[in-house]
Amino acid sequence: MRGEPVPDAVRLRIYLAEGDRYRQHALYEELLKRFHQAGLAGATVLQAIAGFGSGNTLHTAKVLRLSGNLPIVIELIDTAPRIDEARQIVDGLLDSGMMTTEPITAVRY
């Protein structure tokens, strides 16, 4: 195998809504900025086309009607200690939503 295995890799997923705010900006933008400043290996922000959460309200993106509160997922993959740092950042900013972590097999190319 050409790639290099990443030892003790963990994936952190953060589920929130597009409309979630931190001061004047989108919460996902603030989280991404802080993860970058903390030197985490990387993060990806994904916008869903539909979903619902604990409030049981269905949010969808339709051609004729654009929802302003679509689901957002932020994914990070790093080592367990670095993911713990990321979780502390999220704990300080997230009022609603969810975080999940899972050990993964990752290969860096």
One Martini backbone bead per residue (centre of mass of N, CA, C, O) as a GRO file, in nm:
protein
  109
    1MET     BB    1   0.096   0.037   0.024
    2ARG     BB    2   0.134   0.377  -0.024
    3GLY     BB    3   0.013   0.466   0.215
    4GLU     BB    4  -0.025   0.624   0.540
    5PRO     BB    5  -0.097   0.543   0.837
    6VAL     BB    6  -0.315   0.659   1.093
    7PRO     BB    7  -0.276   0.677   1.410
    8ASP     BB    8  -0.544   0.704   1.607
    9ALA     BB    9  -0.799   0.761   1.447
   10VAL     BB   10  -1.052   1.026   1.442
   11ARG     BB   11  -1.399   1.108   1.414
   12LEU     BB   12  -1.563   1.421   1.386
   13ARG     BB   13  -1.906   1.513   1.432
   14ILE     BB   14  -2.106   1.801   1.342
   15TYR     BB   15  -2.438   1.900   1.423
   16LEU     BB   16  -2.615   2.155   1.244
   17ALA     BB   17  -2.729   2.476   1.149
   18GLU     BB   18  -2.719   2.723   0.920
   19GLY     BB   19  -2.857   2.940   1.134
   20ASP     BB   20  -2.633   2.921   1.320
   21ARG     BB   21  -2.483   3.147   1.558
   22TYR     BB   22  -2.189   3.373   1.591
   23ARG     BB   23  -2.282   3.645   1.625
   24GLN     BB   24  -2.245   3.749   1.285
   25HIS     BB   25  -2.189   3.444   1.221
   26ALA     BB   26  -2.155   3.148   1.124
   27LEU     BB   27  -2.081   2.881   1.312
   28TYR     BB   28  -1.916   2.713   1.107
   29GLU     BB   29  -1.707   2.939   1.054
   30GLU     BB   30  -1.597   2.962   1.342
   31LEU     BB   31  -1.509   2.671   1.376
   32LEU     BB   32  -1.315   2.658   1.136
   33LYS     BB   33  -1.127   2.881   1.233
   34ARG     BB   34  -1.046   2.744   1.506
   35PHE     BB   35  -0.932   2.484   1.389
   36HIS     BB   36  -0.712   2.621   1.225
   37GLN     BB   37  -0.572   2.772   1.465
   38ALA     BB   38  -0.518   2.485   1.619
   39GLY     BB   39  -0.396   2.277   1.393
   40LEU     BB   40  -0.565   2.096   1.250
   41ALA     BB   41  -0.567   1.875   0.990
   42GLY     BB   42  -0.892   1.901   0.929
   43ALA     BB   43  -1.192   2.032   0.754
   44THR     BB   44  -1.546   1.971   0.676
   45VAL     BB   45  -1.821   2.123   0.508
   46LEU     BB   46  -2.163   2.013   0.504
   47GLN     BB   47  -2.452   2.036   0.298
   48ALA     BB   48  -2.766   1.960   0.316
   49ILE     BB   49  -3.084   1.876   0.158
   50ALA     BB   50  -3.180   1.714   0.423
   51GLY     BB   51  -3.358   1.722   0.750
   52PHE     BB   52  -3.363   1.619   1.105
   53GLY     BB   53  -3.418   1.666   1.450
   54SER     BB   54  -3.519   1.696   1.774
   55GLY     BB   55  -3.754   1.901   1.668
   56ASN     BB   56  -3.891   1.761   1.404
   57THR     BB   57  -3.795   1.944   1.166
   58LEU     BB   58  -3.824   1.976   0.828
   59HIS     BB   59  -3.546   2.021   0.604
   60THR     BB   60  -3.534   2.171   0.271
   61ALA     BB   61  -3.420   2.167  -0.071
   62LYS     BB   62  -3.577   2.354  -0.309
   63VAL     BB   63  -3.609   2.498  -0.606
   64LEU     BB   64  -3.844   2.718  -0.511
   65ARG     BB   65  -3.720   2.672  -0.207
   66LEU     BB   66  -3.506   2.820   0.023
   67SER     BB   67  -3.352   2.723   0.289
   68GLY     BB   68  -3.208   2.876   0.595
   69ASN     BB   69  -3.188   2.568   0.767
   70LEU     BB   70  -2.983   2.365   0.698
   71PRO     BB   71  -2.796   2.108   0.731
   72ILE     BB   72  -2.484   2.063   0.913
   73VAL     BB   73  -2.155   1.915   0.855
   74ILE     BB   74  -1.868   1.849   1.052
   75GLU     BB   75  -1.545   1.720   0.961
   76LEU     BB   76  -1.296   1.536   1.148
   77ILE     BB   77  -0.948   1.424   1.123
   78ASP     BB   78  -0.761   1.271   1.389
   79THR     BB   79  -0.633   1.251   1.674
   80ALA     BB   80  -0.747   1.207   1.982
   81PRO     BB   81  -0.620   1.463   2.117
   82ARG     BB   82  -0.718   1.662   1.892
   83ILE     BB   83  -1.021   1.601   1.920
   84ASP     BB   84  -1.041   1.700   2.210
   85GLU     BB   85  -0.982   1.993   2.136
   86ALA     BB   86  -1.224   2.029   1.947
   87ARG     BB   87  -1.443   1.972   2.159
   88GLN     BB   88  -1.380   2.223   2.331
   89ILE     BB   89  -1.456   2.426   2.119
   90VAL     BB   90  -1.750   2.334   2.084
   91ASP     BB   91  -1.846   2.359   2.381
   92GLY     BB   92  -1.811   2.686   2.367
   93LEU     BB   93  -2.044   2.722   2.108
   94LEU     BB   94  -2.264   2.501   2.145
   95ASP     BB   95  -2.624   2.487   2.195
   96SER     BB   96  -2.699   2.311   1.940
   97GLY     BB   97  -2.689   1.965   1.871
   98MET     BB   98  -2.415   1.741   1.761
   99MET     BB   99  -2.177   1.488   1.866
  100THR     BB  100  -1.937   1.265   1.711
  101THR     BB  101  -1.738   0.968   1.771
  102GLU     BB  102  -1.480   0.771   1.586
  103PRO     BB  103  -1.303   0.516   1.511
  104ILE     BB  104  -1.052   0.490   1.249
  105THR     BB  105  -0.936   0.417   0.924
  106ALA     BB  106  -0.644   0.584   0.807
  107VAL     BB  107  -0.507   0.722   0.494
  108ARG     BB  108  -0.220   0.884   0.382
  109TYR     BB  109  -0.122   1.062   0.059
   0.00000   0.00000   0.00000
